[in-house]
Amino acid sequence: MPAIVLNVYRKGFPLKKHLVPFLAAVAIGIAIFALPLLTLAEMSRHSELYSHMLFIPIISLYLFVMDRKTLFETAEYAVIPGLAVMVAGLASYGCALFFREPLGTNDYLSAAMAGFLLWVIGSYICFWGSEAFKKAMFPLFFLAFMVPVPTVLMEWVISFLQHRSADAVQLVFDAIRFPYLREGVTFEVQGGFAISVAKECSGIRSSLALLITVVLAGKMFLRSGWRRLVLALCIIPLTIFKNALRITSLTLLASKVDMSWLTNSWLHKSGGIVYFSIALCILIPILWGLRKTEPSSMTVP
């Protein structure tokens, strides 16, 4: 990293006029938002759902370093619009503090971290300018993965995945003619036991991991915005398919082999990585196909 900075400085880039005040503004923001940042770090250590958050700023910084030549081409000040975004960030944090108790920890952190994101974006606009901001939108907005999903939205997504996964399980059972009786998300199956597609079976954690992976892959290998969107939207059917595959395979093993497959097996407790890997293997040819459809002038070298 020092070699990169030194190289930029030797080319006459106005380092002190832009990089130093930007880093100072970010440092001030870290001090202002220290409480929610520390709370988020603690939550990420204990919550499997948000265990990825500590890696997000590292990945964002890496993306900045990789695109440094493009990002350093233009540099100017845009103090007024930058300050406006920073003030919006402070307002979001102020609302989070004022309504902290009724919001609860998750939604408090959602509002507070949204404020921190706006502070960083505003600082960048302030000391690098609007043109530089347009070029740095991806690594800046990638930091949005540090913002916890609001509870209402999270519950809706989980419920959607839960019920659609149950529908997919029913389709598989019908296709293989496996006897069952369904009520809501619960199936009474052959063998005299019932399975329920619980919220834990929604695959929300692996969905977030897949989404982050796909967003990065789209940035690295695709240039077309709509192709990146198509790749990201593939997460929805893939998550449902992955969930249905896991539920049906465990149910069939429990029914035909031994009940312990569903109650005390490694595949049930920690087999998520297996089905996550299957989803990734399906994504690779989809990414390859989308890349092949891009005009040669747009294809990433």
DRENDO-1510 file (C-alpha; in Angstrom, 1 decimal, always signed):
<recs>
REC; n; res; u; v; w
REC; 1; MET; +0.0; +0.0; +0.0 .
REC; 2; PRO; +2.8; +2.6; +0.8 .
REC; 3; ALA; +4.3; +1.8; -2.6 .
REC; 4; ILE; +1.0; +2.6; -4.3 .
REC; 5; VAL; +0.7; +5.9; -2.5 .
REC; 6; LEU; +4.3; +6.8; -3.3 .
REC; 7; ASN; +3.9; +6.0; -7.0 .
REC; 8; VAL; +0.8; +8.2; -7.2 .
REC; 9; TYR; +2.6; +11.0; -5.4 .
REC; 10; ARG; +5.5; +10.8; -7.8 .
REC; 11; LYS; +3.2; +11.3; -10.8 .
REC; 12; GLY; +2.2; +14.6; -9.3 .
REC; 13; PHE; -1.1; +13.6; -7.9 .
REC; 14; PRO; -2.3; +16.1; -5.3 .
REC; 15; LEU; -2.1; +13.6; -2.4 .
REC; 16; LYS; -2.3; +16.1; +0.5 .
REC; 17; LYS; -5.1; +18.0; -1.1 .
REC; 18; HIS; -7.5; +15.1; -1.5 .
REC; 19; LEU; -6.5; +11.8; +0.2 .
REC; 20; VAL; -5.4; +13.2; +3.5 .
REC; 21; PRO; -8.6; +15.3; +4.2 .
REC; 22; PHE; -10.7; +12.4; +3.0 .
REC; 23; LEU; -9.0; +10.0; +5.4 .
REC; 24; ALA; -9.4; +12.6; +8.2 .
REC; 25; ALA; -13.1; +12.9; +7.5 .
REC; 26; VAL; -13.5; +9.1; +7.6 .
REC; 27; ALA; -11.6; +9.0; +10.8 .
REC; 28; ILE; -13.9; +11.6; +12.3 .
REC; 29; GLY; -16.8; +9.6; +11.1 .
REC; 30; ILE; -15.5; +6.4; +12.8 .
REC; 31; ALA; -15.2; +8.4; +16.0 .
REC; 32; ILE; -18.8; +9.8; +15.7 .
REC; 33; PHE; -20.2; +6.4; +14.8 .
REC; 34; ALA; -18.0; +4.5; +17.2 .
REC; 35; LEU; -20.9; +3.1; +19.3 .
REC; 36; PRO; -22.9; +1.5; +16.5 .
REC; 37; LEU; -19.6; +0.3; +14.8 .
REC; 38; LEU; -18.5; -1.5; +18.0 .
REC; 39; THR; -22.0; -2.9; +18.5 .
REC; 40; LEU; -22.0; -4.2; +14.9 .
REC; 41; ALA; -18.6; -5.8; +15.4 .
REC; 42; GLU; -19.8; -7.5; +18.5 .
REC; 43; MET; -23.0; -8.7; +16.8 .
REC; 44; SER; -21.0; -10.1; +13.8 .
REC; 45; ARG; -18.9; -12.2; +16.2 .
REC; 46; HIS; -22.0; -13.9; +17.6 .
REC; 47; SER; -24.5; -13.8; +14.7 .
REC; 48; GLU; -24.1; -16.3; +11.9 .
REC; 49; LEU; -26.3; -14.1; +9.7 .
REC; 50; TYR; -23.9; -11.1; +9.9 .
REC; 51; SER; -20.6; -12.9; +10.3 .
REC; 52; HIS; -19.6; -11.5; +6.9 .
REC; 53; MET; -19.7; -7.8; +7.9 .
REC; 54; LEU; -16.2; -7.5; +9.2 .
REC; 55; PHE; -14.9; -8.5; +5.8 .
REC; 56; ILE; -16.9; -5.9; +3.8 .
REC; 57; PRO; -14.7; -2.8; +4.4 .
REC; 58; ILE; -11.6; -5.0; +3.6 .
REC; 59; ILE; -13.1; -6.0; +0.3 .
REC; 60; SER; -14.2; -2.4; -0.5 .
REC; 61; LEU; -10.7; -1.2; +0.2 .
REC; 62; TYR; -9.3; -3.9; -2.1 .
REC; 63; LEU; -11.6; -2.8; -4.8 .
REC; 64; PHE; -10.4; +0.8; -4.4 .
REC; 65; VAL; -6.8; -0.3; -4.7 .
REC; 66; MET; -7.5; -2.4; -7.8 .
REC; 67; ASP; -9.2; +0.5; -9.6 .
REC; 68; ARG; -6.8; +3.2; -8.3 .
REC; 69; LYS; -5.6; +4.3; -11.7 .
REC; 70; THR; -9.1; +5.0; -12.9 .
REC; 71; LEU; -10.2; +6.6; -9.6 .
REC; 72; PHE; -7.2; +8.9; -9.5 .
REC; 73; GLU; -7.7; +10.3; -13.0 .
REC; 74; THR; -9.9; +13.1; -11.8 .
REC; 75; ALA; -9.9; +14.8; -8.4 .
REC; 76; GLU; -11.7; +18.0; -7.4 .
REC; 77; TYR; -13.7; +19.4; -4.5 .
REC; 78; ALA; -17.5; +19.2; -4.2 .
REC; 79; VAL; -17.9; +20.5; -0.7 .
REC; 80; ILE; -21.6; +21.6; -0.8 .
REC; 81; PRO; -23.1; +18.3; -2.1 .
REC; 82; GLY; -20.6; +16.3; +0.0 .
REC; 83; LEU; -21.5; +18.1; +3.2 .
REC; 84; ALA; -25.3; +17.6; +2.3 .
REC; 85; VAL; -24.8; +13.9; +2.2 .
REC; 86; MET; -22.7; +13.9; +5.4 .
REC; 87; VAL; -25.4; +15.9; +7.2 .
REC; 88; ALA; -28.0; +13.3; +6.0 .
REC; 89; GLY; -25.8; +10.6; +7.5 .
REC; 90; LEU; -25.8; +12.5; +10.9 .
REC; 91; ALA; -29.6; +12.9; +10.7 .
REC; 92; SER; -30.0; +9.2; +10.2 .
REC; 93; TYR; -27.8; +8.5; +13.2 .
REC; 94; GLY; -29.7; +11.0; +15.2 .
REC; 95; CYS; -33.0; +9.3; +14.4 .
REC; 96; ALA; -31.5; +5.9; +15.3 .
REC; 97; LEU; -30.4; +7.3; +18.7 .
REC; 98; PHE; -33.7; +9.0; +19.4 .
REC; 99; PHE; -35.8; +5.9; +18.6 .
REC; 100; ARG; -33.3; +3.4; +19.8 .
REC; 101; GLU; -35.6; +1.6; +22.3 .
REC; 102; PRO; -38.7; +1.2; +20.1 .
REC; 103; LEU; -36.5; +0.2; +17.1 .
REC; 104; GLY; -34.6; -2.6; +18.8 .
REC; 105; THR; -30.9; -3.4; +18.3 .
REC; 106; ASN; -31.2; -4.6; +14.7 .
REC; 107; ASP; -33.2; -1.7; +13.3 .
REC; 108; TYR; -31.2; +0.8; +15.4 .
REC; 109; LEU; -28.0; -0.5; +13.8 .
REC; 110; SER; -29.7; -0.4; +10.3 .
REC; 111; ALA; -30.4; +3.3; +10.7 .
REC; 112; ALA; -27.0; +4.1; +12.3 .
REC; 113; MET; -25.0; +2.2; +9.8 .
REC; 114; ALA; -26.9; +3.7; +6.9 .
REC; 115; GLY; -25.9; +7.0; +8.4 .
REC; 116; PHE; -22.2; +5.9; +8.5 .
REC; 117; LEU; -22.4; +4.8; +4.9 .
REC; 118; LEU; -23.8; +8.3; +3.9 .
REC; 119; TRP; -21.0; +9.9; +5.9 .
REC; 120; VAL; -18.3; +8.0; +4.0 .
REC; 121; ILE; -20.0; +8.7; +0.6 .
REC; 122; GLY; -20.4; +12.3; +1.5 .
REC; 123; SER; -16.7; +12.6; +2.5 .
REC; 124; TYR; -15.7; +11.0; -0.8 .
REC; 125; ILE; -17.8; +13.5; -2.8 .
REC; 126; CYS; -16.6; +16.4; -0.7 .
REC; 127; PHE; -12.8; +15.7; -1.3 .
REC; 128; TRP; -12.8; +13.9; -4.6 .
REC; 129; GLY; -15.6; +15.4; -6.5 .
REC; 130; SER; -18.7; +14.2; -8.4 .
REC; 131; GLU; -16.9; +12.7; -11.3 .
REC; 132; ALA; -14.6; +10.6; -9.1 .
REC; 133; PHE; -17.7; +9.6; -7.1 .
REC; 134; LYS; -19.3; +8.2; -10.2 .
REC; 135; LYS; -16.2; +6.0; -10.9 .
REC; 136; ALA; -16.1; +4.9; -7.3 .
REC; 137; MET; -19.8; +4.0; -6.8 .
REC; 138; PHE; -19.3; +0.3; -6.7 .
REC; 139; PRO; -16.7; +0.1; -3.9 .
REC; 140; LEU; -18.5; +2.8; -2.0 .
REC; 141; PHE; -22.0; +1.2; -2.2 .
REC; 142; PHE; -20.5; -2.2; -1.6 .
REC; 143; LEU; -20.2; -0.9; +2.0 .
REC; 144; ALA; -24.0; -1.2; +2.1 .
REC; 145; PHE; -23.5; -4.9; +3.0 .
REC; 146; MET; -22.4; -3.5; +6.4 .
REC; 147; VAL; -25.9; -2.2; +7.0 .
REC; 148; PRO; -28.1; -4.8; +8.8 .
REC; 149; VAL; -31.3; -5.6; +6.9 .
REC; 150; PRO; -34.3; -4.0; +8.6 .
REC; 151; THR; -36.4; -6.5; +10.6 .
REC; 152; VAL; -39.6; -6.0; +8.5 .
REC; 153; LEU; -37.8; -6.6; +5.3 .
REC; 154; MET; -35.8; -9.5; +6.7 .
REC; 155; GLU; -39.0; -11.2; +8.0 .
REC; 156; TRP; -40.7; -10.8; +4.6 .
REC; 157; VAL; -37.7; -12.3; +2.8 .
REC; 158; ILE; -37.5; -15.2; +5.2 .
REC; 159; SER; -41.2; -15.9; +4.9 .
REC; 160; PHE; -41.0; -15.7; +1.1 .
REC; 161; LEU; -38.1; -18.2; +0.9 .
REC; 162; GLN; -39.7; -20.4; +3.5 .
REC; 163; HIS; -43.0; -20.8; +1.6 .
REC; 164; ARG; -41.5; -21.0; -1.8 .
REC; 165; SER; -39.0; -23.7; -0.6 .
REC; 166; ALA; -42.0; -25.6; +0.7 .
REC; 167; ASP; -43.6; -25.3; -2.7 .
REC; 168; ALA; -40.4; -26.6; -4.3 .
REC; 169; VAL; -40.3; -29.6; -1.9 .
REC; 170; GLN; -43.9; -30.4; -2.9 .
REC; 171; LEU; -42.9; -30.4; -6.6 .
REC; 172; VAL; -40.0; -32.8; -5.9 .
REC; 173; PHE; -42.2; -35.1; -3.9 .
REC; 174; ASP; -44.8; -35.1; -6.7 .
REC; 175; ALA; -42.1; -35.8; -9.3 .
REC; 176; ILE; -40.7; -38.8; -7.5 .
REC; 177; ARG; -44.2; -39.9; -6.3 .
REC; 178; PHE; -43.2; -39.8; -2.6 .
REC; 179; PRO; -46.3; -39.9; -0.5 .
REC; 180; TYR; -47.0; -36.9; +1.7 .
REC; 181; LEU; -49.7; -34.8; +3.3 .
REC; 182; ARG; -49.0; -31.1; +3.4 .
REC; 183; GLU; -50.4; -28.5; +5.7 .
REC; 184; GLY; -48.9; -25.0; +5.3 .
REC; 185; VAL; -45.1; -25.6; +5.4 .
REC; 186; THR; -45.4; -28.9; +7.3 .
REC; 187; PHE; -45.3; -32.3; +5.5 .
REC; 188; GLU; -46.4; -35.6; +7.0 .
REC; 189; VAL; -44.4; -38.2; +5.0 .
REC; 190; GLN; -43.8; -41.9; +4.7 .
REC; 191; GLY; -42.2; -43.3; +7.8 .
REC; 192; GLY; -44.7; -41.9; +10.2 .
REC; 193; PHE; -43.0; -38.5; +10.9 .
REC; 194; ALA; -43.5; -34.9; +9.9 .
REC; 195; ILE; -41.1; -32.3; +8.6 .
REC; 196; SER; -41.5; -28.6; +8.8 .
REC; 197; VAL; -39.8; -26.0; +6.5 .
REC; 198; ALA; -38.9; -23.7; +9.4 .
REC; 199; LYS; -37.5; -20.2; +9.2 .
REC; 200; GLU; -34.0; -21.7; +9.8 .
REC; 201; CYS; -34.6; -23.6; +6.5 .
REC; 202; SER; -35.1; -20.4; +4.5 .
REC; 203; GLY; -31.4; -20.2; +3.6 .
REC; 204; ILE; -31.2; -16.5; +4.3 .
REC; 205; ARG; -27.6; -16.7; +5.5 .
REC; 206; SER; -26.4; -18.5; +2.4 .
REC; 207; SER; -28.5; -16.2; +0.3 .
REC; 208; LEU; -26.6; -13.2; +1.6 .
REC; 209; ALA; -23.3; -15.0; +1.0 .
REC; 210; LEU; -24.3; -15.9; -2.5 .
REC; 211; LEU; -25.5; -12.4; -3.2 .
REC; 212; ILE; -22.2; -10.9; -2.1 .
REC; 213; THR; -20.3; -13.5; -4.2 .
REC; 214; VAL; -22.5; -12.8; -7.2 .
REC; 215; VAL; -22.2; -9.0; -6.9 .
REC; 216; LEU; -18.4; -9.3; -6.8 .
REC; 217; ALA; -18.3; -11.8; -9.7 .
REC; 218; GLY; -20.6; -9.5; -11.8 .
REC; 219; LYS; -18.2; -6.6; -11.1 .
REC; 220; MET; -15.1; -8.6; -12.1 .
REC; 221; PHE; -16.4; -10.5; -15.1 .
REC; 222; LEU; -19.4; -8.6; -16.6 .
REC; 223; ARG; -19.6; -5.0; -17.9 .
REC; 224; SER; -23.3; -4.9; -18.8 .
REC; 225; GLY; -25.5; -3.6; -16.0 .
REC; 226; TRP; -28.5; -5.7; -17.0 .
REC; 227; ARG; -26.4; -8.9; -17.1 .
REC; 228; ARG; -25.1; -8.2; -13.6 .
REC; 229; LEU; -28.8; -7.7; -12.5 .
REC; 230; VAL; -29.8; -11.0; -14.2 .
REC; 231; LEU; -26.9; -12.8; -12.4 .
REC; 232; ALA; -27.9; -11.3; -9.0 .
REC; 233; LEU; -31.6; -12.3; -9.6 .
REC; 234; CYS; -30.5; -15.9; -10.1 .
REC; 235; ILE; -29.9; -16.0; -6.4 .
REC; 236; ILE; -33.7; -16.3; -5.7 .
REC; 237; PRO; -34.4; -19.5; -7.7 .
REC; 238; LEU; -31.0; -20.9; -6.7 .
REC; 239; THR; -31.7; -20.4; -3.0 .
REC; 240; ILE; -35.1; -22.1; -3.3 .
REC; 241; PHE; -33.7; -25.0; -5.3 .
REC; 242; LYS; -30.8; -25.4; -2.8 .
REC; 243; ASN; -33.3; -25.4; +0.1 .
REC; 244; ALA; -35.6; -27.9; -1.6 .
REC; 245; LEU; -32.6; -30.2; -2.4 .
REC; 246; ARG; -31.4; -30.2; +1.2 .
REC; 247; ILE; -34.9; -30.8; +2.7 .
REC; 248; THR; -35.9; -33.6; +0.3 .
REC; 249; SER; -32.5; -35.4; +0.5 .
REC; 250; LEU; -32.6; -35.4; +4.3 .
REC; 251; THR; -36.2; -36.5; +4.3 .
REC; 252; LEU; -35.6; -39.3; +1.9 .
REC; 253; LEU; -32.6; -40.5; +3.9 .
REC; 254; ALA; -34.5; -40.4; +7.1 .
REC; 255; SER; -37.5; -42.2; +5.5 .
REC; 256; LYS; -35.6; -44.9; +3.6 .
REC; 257; VAL; -32.3; -45.3; +5.6 .
REC; 258; ASP; -32.3; -44.0; +9.2 .
REC; 259; MET; -34.1; -41.4; +11.1 .
REC; 260; SER; -30.8; -40.0; +12.5 .
REC; 261; TRP; -30.1; -38.4; +9.1 .
REC; 262; LEU; -32.8; -35.9; +10.0 .
REC; 263; THR; -32.1; -35.5; +13.7 .
REC; 264; ASN; -28.4; -36.0; +14.3 .
REC; 265; SER; -26.4; -36.1; +11.1 .
REC; 266; TRP; -23.6; -33.9; +9.9 .
REC; 267; LEU; -25.5; -33.3; +6.7 .
REC; 268; HIS; -28.4; -31.8; +8.7 .
REC; 269; LYS; -26.4; -29.7; +11.2 .
REC; 270; SER; -23.4; -28.5; +9.1 .
REC; 271; GLY; -24.1; -29.6; +5.6 .
REC; 272; GLY; -25.0; -26.1; +4.4 .
REC; 273; ILE; -21.6; -25.8; +2.8 .
REC; 274; VAL; -22.4; -28.8; +0.5 .
REC; 275; TYR; -25.5; -27.2; -0.9 .
REC; 276; PHE; -23.9; -23.8; -1.0 .
REC; 277; SER; -21.2; -25.3; -3.2 .
REC; 278; ILE; -23.8; -26.9; -5.5 .
REC; 279; ALA; -25.4; -23.5; -5.9 .
REC; 280; LEU; -22.0; -22.0; -6.8 .
REC; 281; CYS; -21.4; -24.7; -9.3 .
REC; 282; ILE; -24.7; -23.9; -11.0 .
REC; 283; LEU; -23.8; -20.1; -11.0 .
REC; 284; ILE; -20.5; -20.6; -12.8 .
REC; 285; PRO; -22.0; -21.7; -16.2 .
REC; 286; ILE; -24.7; -19.0; -15.8 .
REC; 287; LEU; -21.9; -16.4; -15.4 .
REC; 288; TRP; -20.0; -17.9; -18.3 .
REC; 289; GLY; -23.0; -17.8; -20.6 .
REC; 290; LEU; -23.8; -14.1; -19.7 .
REC; 291; ARG; -20.1; -13.2; -20.3 .
REC; 292; LYS; -20.2; -14.9; -23.7 .
REC; 293; THR; -23.2; -12.9; -24.8 .
REC; 294; GLU; -21.4; -9.6; -24.2 .
REC; 295; PRO; -20.0; -7.8; -27.2 .
REC; 296; SER; -16.3; -8.3; -27.5 .
REC; 297; SER; -15.7; -4.5; -26.9 .
REC; 298; MET; -17.4; -4.8; -23.5 .
REC; 299; THR; -15.9; -8.1; -22.4 .
REC; 300; VAL; -13.6; -7.9; -19.4 .
REC; 301; PRO; -10.1; -8.8; -20.5 .
</recs>
